[in-house]
Amino acid sequence: MRSRRPKRRDLRCPAHPESRLSGTGRKYFLHLLTPEELRQRGLSDKRAKLAIQAHPVLVLSNEWLEELWCPHCGQKRWCHVTRHDRIEHTVRWAPRELWQQVAHVDPANPNPSVSEFSRREARRQRQRRPDGRRFAETPATGRC
């Protein structure tokens, strides 16, 4: 009997193929602006020029950047994911140059609408005091 449960996408760590990656963030789809970028993905010169003339910004629905977590590495990393079908995907570490093809997002620059005080306080909550407690803990109960 066939299983009616839908299959999940199978994302594997490039460094540890036995580890299954899990998505922790949203997808940032790649945008193409020039015919050269389309030619690199296998389109002919004529079709690439026609596509860019018809649509000045072409959004790829099968390629995106996503922050994925590997249990073997124990860390989150930005990955370039290419979708082949509903389940099959190719995952590789995202090079810095790919962020230029994503609209309005750059992970190296912090959000300008967040103040420096808010950033500092958010980092402070993760730090520990010399006695081993977090800064947000009260001394009487040891809880937040």
Secondary structure, DSSP 8 states (H G I E B T S, - for coil): ----S----B-B-SS-TTSB-EE-S--EEEEE-SHHHHHHTT--HHHHHHHHHH-SSEEEEEEEEEEEEETTTTEEEEEEEEESSSSBEEEEE--GGGGGGSTT--TTS--TTS-HHHHHHHHHHHSB-TTS-BTT--TTTS--
